[in-house]
Amino acid sequence: MKCRHCSSELKLPLVDLGSAPPSNAYLTETTLRAVEKWFPLRVLVCEQCWLAQTEDFAQAEELFAADYAYFSGFSSSWLAHCDHYVADMAARFGLSAASQVVEVAANDGYLLQYVQARSIPCIGIEPTASTAAVARAKGIPIVEDFFGIRLAQDLAAQGLQADLIVANNVLAHVPDINDFVAGFAMLLKSGGVATFEFPHLLRLIADKQFDTIYHEHFSYLSLTAVRRIFSANGLSVFDVEEHPTHGGSLRVFAQRGDTCPNPSSDKVGELLQQEAQAGMANAPYYAGFQARTNRVKDDFLAFLLDAKRQGNTVAGYGAAAKGNTLLNFAGIRPDLLPFVVDRNPAKQGKYLPGSRIPIVNENHLKVTRPDFVVILPWNLKAEVMRQLDYIKEWGGKFVTAVPSVAVSDGTGCD
């Protein structure tokens, strides 16, 4: 396999998680009786540009189908993050009724609803019909398509060049990263800004966040790699921020490389230096991640087996893609985790891909009163523990598996 950015031969392994179906390919009663497609799930690192990436087996059209079930608007903490983002960008870049905001991967309108509330013209780009329909129901204009050079040229020709392009948690999701990034340079106005948020590879490796790896994530990103990719495709990075979302993310600010109206922040050089000191541009940095990943998986499986032997009941919370990676890598099935609760009605009544664990509504917790609730989207641990605080009434405890198995009664006493 060759690097999807620089075409160098890939030889350096990061991790092999065996095989799994696409993490958002939830099963129905009908598809439960059919054969599932499983694909190898292996990540390699390019030793020229240092882009970490999955091997190519699944096509984007298979991963982001019309019934795609990931909706961003079901996390209150994420919505608050996006509301603050819109307020910050409007103030920093003087966005007004005369501006144009474009969001790539607009999902269910989770972010553009706050742009719209400030009377700033906006448009969303979203290839999945299920989420696009929800965004349209909020009155948000949606272009239902995949983003790249072709679409950017079409939109620019329609006079829709942007003062701000938002790309949250999508840069990792694109198979042709060069075509995708080049589209931003074409769609931005001469003084426009694009922001990209994505989980930071530095944090993924340091905190053993292997469950962030799944087929929908084609790339795993450092600022070192992103800066090179942007520069090669007409964008210049001028600022960067670190955020706690998704276990530790970067927000990268970019502008057209031919105009560069914004001066470069010292933060860019500081973070590049931090990555260099960690060793991210050297092969030894990536060694040992497989062994650390295996230990997390083994410890979580041992916890579930011990709970079963002792007669304790366990439920899951959050039918998240990262949870599906963990469950399938560990070979966990309904005998160890009988059901998973999720607030999203689009997932309720379905089954997790691979593990085939049923997804139910929250009332099942109150009826079954499990001894342990495993929070699969560990990045939302605080939010979920507040939401499910009532499990303490029957002595229930919370469990997370990453970066290591941790049991909590919800009071801070583990």
Beta strands, then each sheet from edge to edge (+ up, - down):
strand 1: 12-20
strand 2: 39-45
strand 3: 52-54
strand 4: 101-104
strand 5: 122-125
strand 6: 142-143
strand 7: 162-168
strand 8: 188-199
strand 9: 219-220
strand 10: 235-243
strand 11: 249-256
strand 12: 314-317
strand 13: 340-341
strand 14: 359-360
strand 15: 372-375
strand 16: 397-400
strand 17: 406-408
sheet 1: 1+ 2- 3+ 9-
sheet 2: 6+ 5+ 4+ 7+ 8+ 11- 10+
sheet 3: 14+ 13+ 12+ 15+ 16+ 17-
end
